Amino acid sequence: MPYSNAHLNDLLKRFKNGNHQEVADSLSFIKELTKEVCLTQYWNDTVARWHHRNPYEYFDAIVEEMEDEESSKELDGLFEPLKEFGVR
């Protein structure tokens, strides 16, 4: 039975709420149950792909992407007051 990025996105919600040990336990269970078989559709791909991917590594990549997006939003917010002066 494969896991998908949807499973990991559900865990991301728990991770954001501070349930890190629960997430680690779930990732361990996913790894054991699926033998690292993943079915996922990556951005800009038109079809889902089957492959082997460590769920810990995949989850870490999702967390890193989320943190990068949040940092980008914070930077955008810093420049928001300048827009009234025509600075974009």
The first five atom37 places (N, CA, C, CB, O) and aatype in JSON, in Angstrom:
{
  "aatype": [12, 14, 18, 15, 2, 0, 8, 10, 2, 3, 10, 10, 11, 1, 13, 11, 2, 7, 2, 8, 5, 6, 19, 0, 3, 15, 10, 15, 13, 9, 11, 6, 10, 16, 11, 6, 19, 4, 10, 16, 5, 18, 17, 2, 3, 16, 19, 0, 1, 17, 8, 8, 1, 2, 14, 18, 6, 18, 13, 3, 0, 9, 19, 6, 6, 12, 6, 3, 6, 6, 15, 15, 11, 6, 10, 3, 7, 10, 13, 6, 14, 10, 11, 6, 13, 7, 19, 1],
  "atom_mask": [
    [1, 1, 1, 1, 1],
    [1, 1, 1, 1, 1],
    [1, 1, 1, 1, 1],
    [1, 1, 1, 1, 1],
    [1, 1, 1, 1, 1],
    [1, 1, 1, 1, 1],
    [1, 1, 1, 1, 1],
    [1, 1, 1, 1, 1],
    [1, 1, 1, 1, 1],
    [1, 1, 1, 1, 1],
    [1, 1, 1, 1, 1],
    [1, 1, 1, 1, 1],
    [1, 1, 1, 1, 1],
    [1, 1, 1, 1, 1],
    [1, 1, 1, 1, 1],
    [1, 1, 1, 1, 1],
    [1, 1, 1, 1, 1],
    [1, 1, 1, 0, 1],
    [1, 1, 1, 1, 1],
    [1, 1, 1, 1, 1],
    [1, 1, 1, 1, 1],
    [1, 1, 1, 1, 1],
    [1, 1, 1, 1, 1],
    [1, 1, 1, 1, 1],
    [1, 1, 1, 1, 1],
    [1, 1, 1, 1, 1],
    [1, 1, 1, 1, 1],
    [1, 1, 1, 1, 1],
    [1, 1, 1, 1, 1],
    [1, 1, 1, 1, 1],
    [1, 1, 1, 1, 1],
    [1, 1, 1, 1, 1],
    [1, 1, 1, 1, 1],
    [1, 1, 1, 1, 1],
    [1, 1, 1, 1, 1],
    [1, 1, 1, 1, 1],
    [1, 1, 1, 1, 1],
    [1, 1, 1, 1, 1],
    [1, 1, 1, 1, 1],
    [1, 1, 1, 1, 1],
    [1, 1, 1, 1, 1],
    [1, 1, 1, 1, 1],
    [1, 1, 1, 1, 1],
    [1, 1, 1, 1, 1],
    [1, 1, 1, 1, 1],
    [1, 1, 1, 1, 1],
    [1, 1, 1, 1, 1],
    [1, 1, 1, 1, 1],
    [1, 1, 1, 1, 1],
    [1, 1, 1, 1, 1],
    [1, 1, 1, 1, 1],
    [1, 1, 1, 1, 1],
    [1, 1, 1, 1, 1],
    [1, 1, 1, 1, 1],
    [1, 1, 1, 1, 1],
    [1, 1, 1, 1, 1],
    [1, 1, 1, 1, 1],
    [1, 1, 1, 1, 1],
    [1, 1, 1, 1, 1],
    [1, 1, 1, 1, 1],
    [1, 1, 1, 1, 1],
    [1, 1, 1, 1, 1],
    [1, 1, 1, 1, 1],
    [1, 1, 1, 1, 1],
    [1, 1, 1, 1, 1],
    [1, 1, 1, 1, 1],
    [1, 1, 1, 1, 1],
    [1, 1, 1, 1, 1],
    [1, 1, 1, 1, 1],
    [1, 1, 1, 1, 1],
    [1, 1, 1, 1, 1],
    [1, 1, 1, 1, 1],
    [1, 1, 1, 1, 1],
    [1, 1, 1, 1, 1],
    [1, 1, 1, 1, 1],
    [1, 1, 1, 1, 1],
    [1, 1, 1, 0, 1],
    [1, 1, 1, 1, 1],
    [1, 1, 1, 1, 1],
    [1, 1, 1, 1, 1],
    [1, 1, 1, 1, 1],
    [1, 1, 1, 1, 1],
    [1, 1, 1, 1, 1],
    [1, 1, 1, 1, 1],
    [1, 1, 1, 1, 1],
    [1, 1, 1, 0, 1],
    [1, 1, 1, 1, 1],
    [1, 1, 1, 1, 1]
  ],
  "atom_positions": [
    [[0.85, -1.17, 0.0], [0.0, 0.0, 0.0], [0.9, 1.24, 0.0], [-0.97, -0.01, 1.23], [1.77, 1.36, 0.86]],
    [[0.71, 2.18, -0.94], [1.55, 3.38, -1.0], [1.04, 4.49, -0.07], [1.63, 3.89, -2.43], [-0.11, 4.47, 0.37]],
    [[1.9, 5.44, 0.18], [1.46, 6.67, 0.83], [1.49, 7.77, -0.23], [2.37, 7.04, 2.06], [2.05, 7.58, -1.31]],
    [[0.89, 8.9, 0.07], [0.87, 10.0, -0.89], [1.21, 11.31, -0.2], [-0.51, 10.1, -1.57], [1.3, 11.38, 1.03]],
    [[1.38, 12.34, -1.01], [1.64, 13.66, -0.44], [0.45, 14.15, 0.38], [1.98, 14.67, -1.55], [0.62, 14.97, 1.28]],
    [[-0.75, 13.66, 0.09], [-1.93, 14.04, 0.88], [-1.78, 13.56, 2.32], [-3.22, 13.44, 0.25], [-2.15, 14.27, 3.25]],
    [[-1.22, 12.37, 2.51], [-0.97, 11.88, 3.87], [-0.02, 12.82, 4.6], [-0.39, 10.45, 3.83], [-0.22, 13.15, 5.77]],
    [[1.02, 13.24, 3.9], [2.02, 14.1, 4.52], [1.47, 15.5, 4.78], [3.26, 14.19, 3.64], [1.83, 16.12, 5.78]],
    [[0.61, 15.99, 3.91], [-0.01, 17.3, 4.14], [-0.92, 17.26, 5.35], [-0.79, 17.74, 2.91], [-1.03, 18.26, 6.07]],
    [[-1.59, 16.14, 5.6], [-2.38, 15.99, 6.83], [-1.48, 16.06, 8.06], [-3.18, 14.66, 6.81], [-1.83, 16.68, 9.06]],
    [[-0.32, 15.41, 7.97], [0.63, 15.46, 9.09], [1.19, 16.86, 9.3], [1.77, 14.47, 8.85], [1.51, 17.24, 10.42]],
    [[1.3, 17.61, 8.22], [1.83, 18.98, 8.32], [0.94, 19.83, 9.24], [1.93, 19.62, 6.92], [1.45, 20.67, 9.98]],
    [[-0.35, 19.63, 9.18], [-1.27, 20.37, 10.06], [-0.95, 20.07, 11.52], [-2.75, 20.01, 9.75], [-0.92, 20.97, 12.35]],
    [[-0.71, 18.8, 11.84], [-0.37, 18.42, 13.21], [0.99, 19.0, 13.6], [-0.35, 16.88, 13.36], [1.18, 19.46, 14.73]],
    [[1.93, 18.98, 12.66], [3.26, 19.53, 12.91], [3.17, 21.01, 13.26], [4.17, 19.32, 11.67], [3.83, 21.48, 14.2]],
    [[2.36, 21.75, 12.51], [2.2, 23.19, 12.77], [1.61, 23.45, 14.15], [1.3, 23.83, 11.7], [1.88, 24.48, 14.76]],
    [[0.81, 22.5, 14.65], [0.2, 22.63, 15.97], [1.12, 22.16, 17.09], [-1.1, 21.85, 16.03], [0.72, 22.14, 18.25]],
    [[2.35, 21.78, 16.74], [3.34, 21.4, 17.75], [3.35, 19.93, 18.12], [0.0, 0.0, 0.0], [4.03, 19.55, 19.07]],
    [[2.61, 19.1, 17.4], [2.54, 17.68, 17.7], [3.67, 16.92, 17.0], [1.18, 17.1, 17.29], [3.41, 16.02, 16.21]],
    [[4.9, 17.29, 17.28], [6.05, 16.76, 16.55], [6.28, 15.27, 16.81], [7.3, 17.53, 16.94], [6.62, 14.53, 15.89]],
    [[6.09, 14.82, 18.05], [6.29, 13.4, 18.35], [5.21, 12.56, 17.67], [6.28, 13.16, 19.88], [5.5, 11.48, 17.16]],
    [[3.99, 13.05, 17.65], [2.91, 12.34, 16.97], [3.21, 12.21, 15.48], [1.56, 13.08, 17.18], [2.95, 11.17, 14.87]],
    [[3.75, 13.27, 14.89], [4.11, 13.26, 13.47], [5.23, 12.25, 13.24], [4.54, 14.67, 13.0], [5.18, 11.47, 12.29]],
    [[6.25, 12.26, 14.09], [7.36, 11.31, 13.95], [6.86, 9.87, 14.05], [8.43, 11.58, 15.02], [7.3, 9.01, 13.3]],
    [[5.94, 9.62, 14.98], [5.37, 8.28, 15.13], [4.59, 7.88, 13.87], [4.46, 8.21, 16.36], [4.68, 6.74, 13.42]],
    [[3.84, 8.82, 13.32], [3.06, 8.55, 12.11], [3.97, 8.28, 10.92], [2.12, 9.72, 11.8], [3.69, 7.39, 10.12]],
    [[5.05, 9.05, 10.8], [6.0, 8.83, 9.71], [6.66, 7.45, 9.83], [7.07, 9.94, 9.7], [6.89, 6.78, 8.82]],
    [[6.96, 7.05, 11.04], [7.54, 5.73, 11.26], [6.56, 4.64, 10.82], [7.92, 5.55, 12.75], [6.95, 3.67, 10.18]],
    [[5.29, 4.81, 11.17], [4.26, 3.85, 10.78], [4.1, 3.81, 9.26], [2.92, 4.19, 11.45], [3.99, 2.74, 8.67]],
    [[4.07, 4.99, 8.64], [3.95, 5.07, 7.17], [5.12, 4.36, 6.51], [3.89, 6.55, 6.7], [4.93, 3.6, 5.55]],
    [[6.32, 4.6, 7.01], [7.51, 3.97, 6.43], [7.42, 2.45, 6.53], [8.78, 4.47, 7.13], [7.71, 1.74, 5.56]],
    [[7.02, 1.96, 7.69], [6.92, 0.51, 7.89], [5.81, -0.1, 7.04], [6.67, 0.21, 9.37], [6.01, -1.15, 6.43]],
    [[4.66, 0.53, 7.01], [3.5, 0.0, 6.3], [3.69, 0.01, 4.78], [2.28, 0.79, 6.66], [3.29, -0.94, 4.1]],
    [[4.29, 1.08, 4.26], [4.36, 1.25, 2.8], [5.66, 0.79, 2.19], [4.14, 2.69, 2.46], [5.78, 0.7, 0.97]],
    [[6.66, 0.51, 3.02], [8.0, 0.15, 2.52], [8.55, 1.26, 1.62], [7.95, -1.19, 1.76], [9.29, 0.99, 0.67]],
    [[8.16, 2.52, 1.93], [8.63, 3.72, 1.24], [8.11, 3.84, -0.19], [10.12, 3.74, 1.22], [8.7, 4.55, -1.01]],
    [[7.02, 3.15, -0.5], [6.41, 3.29, -1.83], [5.46, 4.48, -1.77], [5.66, 1.98, -2.26], [4.59, 4.56, -0.91]],
    [[5.66, 5.39, -2.7], [4.91, 6.65, -2.72], [4.2, 6.8, -4.06], [5.86, 7.85, -2.47], [4.74, 6.47, -5.11]],
    [[3.0, 7.31, -4.0], [2.25, 7.68, -5.2], [1.92, 9.15, -5.04], [0.94, 6.79, -5.39], [1.15, 9.53, -4.16]],
    [[2.49, 9.98, -5.9], [2.28, 11.42, -5.76], [2.33, 12.11, -7.11], [3.33, 12.01, -4.82], [2.92, 11.62, -8.07]],
    [[1.7, 13.26, -7.14], [1.76, 14.11, -8.32], [2.46, 15.39, -7.92], [0.32, 14.4, -8.9], [1.96, 16.16, -7.09]],
    [[3.61, 15.62, -8.5], [4.39, 16.81, -8.19], [3.87, 17.99, -9.0], [5.89, 16.58, -8.46], [3.19, 17.83, -10.01]],
    [[4.21, 19.19, -8.52], [3.81, 20.41, -9.23], [4.22, 20.32, -10.68], [4.43, 21.65, -8.57], [5.31, 19.85, -11.0]],
    [[3.36, 20.79, -11.55], [3.58, 20.86, -12.99], [3.62, 19.5, -13.68], [4.85, 21.59, -13.25], [3.83, 19.44, -14.9]],
    [[3.43, 18.42, -12.95], [3.32, 17.11, -13.58], [1.85, 16.87, -13.93], [3.86, 15.97, -12.64], [0.96, 17.32, -13.21]],
    [[1.62, 16.19, -15.01], [0.24, 15.93, -15.43], [-0.28, 14.59, -14.91], [0.14, 15.97, -16.93], [-1.48, 14.35, -14.94]],
    [[0.62, 13.73, -14.45], [0.22, 12.43, -13.93], [0.92, 12.15, -12.61], [0.54, 11.32, -14.96], [1.98, 12.7, -12.31]],
    [[0.3, 11.28, -11.83], [0.92, 10.84, -10.58], [1.99, 9.8, -10.9], [-0.13, 10.26, -9.6], [1.91, 9.09, -11.91]],
    [[2.99, 9.73, -10.03], [4.09, 8.79, -10.25], [4.25, 7.87, -9.04], [5.41, 9.54, -10.53], [4.06, 8.29, -7.89]],
    [[4.59, 6.63, -9.31], [4.96, 5.66, -8.28], [6.48, 5.71, -8.13], [4.47, 4.21, -8.64], [7.19, 5.75, -9.13]],
    [[6.96, 5.72, -6.93], [8.4, 5.64, -6.72], [8.69, 5.35, -5.27], [9.1, 6.94, -7.17], [7.79, 5.39, -4.43]],
    [[9.94, 5.07, -4.97], [10.38, 4.89, -3.59], [10.89, 6.23, -3.08], [11.47, 3.78, -3.47], [11.76, 6.85, -3.7]],
    [[10.35, 6.66, -1.95], [10.82, 7.9, -1.34], [10.62, 7.8, 0.16], [10.08, 9.14, -1.92], [9.53, 7.49, 0.64]],
    [[11.67, 8.05, 0.88], [11.62, 8.0, 2.34], [10.61, 9.04, 2.83], [13.02, 8.24, 2.95], [10.76, 10.22, 2.52]],
    [[9.6, 8.63, 3.6], [8.59, 9.59, 4.05], [9.15, 10.68, 4.96], [7.49, 8.87, 4.75], [8.63, 11.8, 4.96]],
    [[10.19, 10.37, 5.73], [10.82, 11.4, 6.57], [11.43, 12.49, 5.69], [11.91, 10.77, 7.48], [11.23, 13.68, 5.94]],
    [[12.16, 12.08, 4.67], [12.81, 13.03, 3.78], [11.77, 13.85, 3.03], [13.73, 12.3, 2.78], [11.91, 15.07, 2.89]],
    [[10.72, 13.19, 2.56], [9.67, 13.89, 1.82], [8.98, 14.9, 2.73], [8.63, 12.88, 1.26], [8.73, 16.03, 2.32]],
    [[8.68, 14.49, 3.96], [8.02, 15.39, 4.9], [8.92, 16.59, 5.22], [7.65, 14.65, 6.2], [8.45, 17.72, 5.26]],
    [[10.2, 16.33, 5.43], [11.15, 17.43, 5.7], [11.17, 18.42, 4.53], [12.57, 16.88, 5.95], [11.25, 19.63, 4.75]],
    [[11.09, 17.92, 3.31], [11.07, 18.79, 2.13], [9.8, 19.64, 2.12], [11.17, 17.96, 0.83], [9.84, 20.81, 1.75]],
    [[8.67, 19.06, 2.53], [7.42, 19.8, 2.58], [7.49, 20.89, 3.65], [6.23, 18.85, 2.86], [7.05, 22.01, 3.43]],
    [[8.06, 20.55, 4.81], [8.21, 21.54, 5.89], [9.12, 22.67, 5.44], [8.78, 20.87, 7.17], [8.83, 23.84, 5.69]],
    [[10.22, 22.34, 4.79], [11.15, 23.36, 4.31], [10.47, 24.28, 3.29], [12.39, 22.7, 3.67], [10.65, 25.5, 3.33]],
    [[9.69, 23.7, 2.4], [8.96, 24.5, 1.42], [7.97, 25.44, 2.1], [8.22, 23.59, 0.42], [7.84, 26.6, 1.72]],
    [[7.27, 24.93, 3.12], [6.32, 25.74, 3.87], [7.04, 26.91, 4.56], [5.57, 24.88, 4.92], [6.57, 28.04, 4.52]],
    [[8.18, 26.62, 5.17], [8.94, 27.67, 5.86], [9.45, 28.71, 4.88], [10.12, 27.06, 6.63], [9.46, 29.9, 5.19]],
    [[9.88, 28.28, 3.7], [10.33, 29.22, 2.67], [9.19, 30.13, 2.23], [10.9, 28.46, 1.46], [9.38, 31.33, 2.05]],
    [[8.0, 29.56, 2.06], [6.83, 30.35, 1.66], [6.47, 31.37, 2.73], [5.63, 29.44, 1.37], [6.14, 32.51, 2.43]],
    [[6.54, 30.94, 4.01], [6.22, 31.85, 5.11], [7.23, 32.98, 5.19], [6.17, 31.09, 6.44], [6.86, 34.13, 5.45]],
    [[8.5, 32.67, 4.98], [9.55, 33.7, 4.99], [9.32, 34.7, 3.86], [10.94, 33.07, 4.86], [9.5, 35.9, 4.03]],
    [[8.93, 34.19, 2.71], [8.67, 35.04, 1.56], [7.51, 35.99, 1.84], [8.38, 34.19, 0.31], [7.56, 37.17, 1.49]],
    [[6.47, 35.48, 2.48], [5.31, 36.31, 2.82], [5.69, 37.38, 3.82], [4.17, 35.44, 3.38], [5.21, 38.51, 3.74]],
    [[6.56, 37.01, 4.78], [7.01, 37.99, 5.77], [7.79, 39.12, 5.08], [7.89, 37.31, 6.83], [7.61, 40.29, 5.42]],
    [[8.64, 38.77, 4.12], [9.4, 39.79, 3.4], [8.47, 40.68, 2.6], [10.43, 39.14, 2.48], [8.66, 41.9, 2.56]],
    [[7.47, 40.09, 1.95], [6.51, 40.89, 1.2], [5.81, 41.88, 2.12], [5.48, 39.99, 0.5], [5.55, 43.02, 1.73]],
    [[5.5, 41.45, 3.33], [4.83, 42.3, 4.3], [5.69, 43.48, 4.73], [0.0, 0.0, 0.0], [5.16, 44.54, 5.06]],
    [[7.0, 43.31, 4.73], [7.89, 44.4, 5.11], [7.81, 45.57, 4.13], [9.33, 43.9, 5.19], [7.96, 46.72, 4.52]],
    [[7.56, 45.26, 2.86], [7.53, 46.29, 1.83], [6.14, 46.87, 1.59], [8.06, 45.73, 0.55], [5.99, 47.84, 0.85]],
    [[5.13, 46.28, 2.21], [3.75, 46.73, 2.02], [3.58, 48.23, 2.31], [2.82, 45.93, 2.92], [2.93, 48.91, 1.51]],
    [[4.12, 48.77, 3.4], [3.95, 50.2, 3.67], [4.55, 51.11, 2.58], [4.58, 50.53, 5.01], [4.11, 52.25, 2.43]],
    [[5.54, 50.61, 1.84], [6.19, 51.42, 0.83], [5.33, 51.58, -0.44], [7.51, 50.81, 0.48], [5.58, 52.47, -1.25]],
    [[4.34, 50.73, -0.59], [3.5, 50.79, -1.8], [2.76, 52.11, -1.91], [2.5, 49.63, -1.8], [2.49, 52.58, -3.02]],
    [[2.41, 52.7, -0.78], [1.72, 53.98, -0.84], [2.6, 55.1, -1.41], [1.22, 54.37, 0.54], [2.1, 56.15, -1.81]],
    [[3.91, 54.86, -1.43], [4.85, 55.82, -2.01], [5.27, 55.43, -3.42], [6.07, 55.94, -1.12], [6.16, 56.05, -4.0]],
    [[4.62, 54.4, -3.96], [4.9, 53.99, -5.32], [6.05, 53.01, -5.47], [0.0, 0.0, 0.0], [6.45, 52.67, -6.59]],
    [[6.59, 52.55, -4.34], [7.66, 51.56, -4.36], [7.04, 50.17, -4.42], [8.59, 51.7, -3.12], [6.16, 49.85, -3.62]],
    [[7.48, 49.36, -5.36], [6.92, 48.01, -5.49], [7.97, 46.98, -5.32], [6.25, 47.82, -6.83], [7.69, 45.79, -5.39]]
  ]
}
